[in-house]
Amino acid sequence: MLSEPTLLIVDAANVVGSVPDGWWQDRRAAAVRLRDSLVPFAADGLDSFPGRAELILVVEGAARGVESLPGVRVESAPGSGDDRIVELVADAMSRPQARICVVVTADRGLRQRVEAYGAQCVGPRAVRPPPPSRSD
């Protein structure tokens, strides 16, 4: 019997903003690039949480309306992305057979809010390696 996949919730705004690659010029396109890069994590999970994952990318603001892909469900937050993430975590952790829930964010306030429900957190580098260093 296969175990429940890890629920992996990605804070799009925080992860996109973690690398200064010009994301601010087109926030929607940056969210699309992030969404596309997350597809392999649905099958493989994260290094610290290997195995299948149910992946939810939470977008807000200008990134609202980005479409889901097989393996990556996109949730457009009607207001604050952080509030939507907390709602998703609270719902998942309230079920009788709660599973591992991991939130990808560096936002300290959000981390505290979701950890109060029993979620675990990892930083953006778990899904987005830093850009190569420049040698001047």
Disulfide bonds with the S-S distance in Angstrom:
none
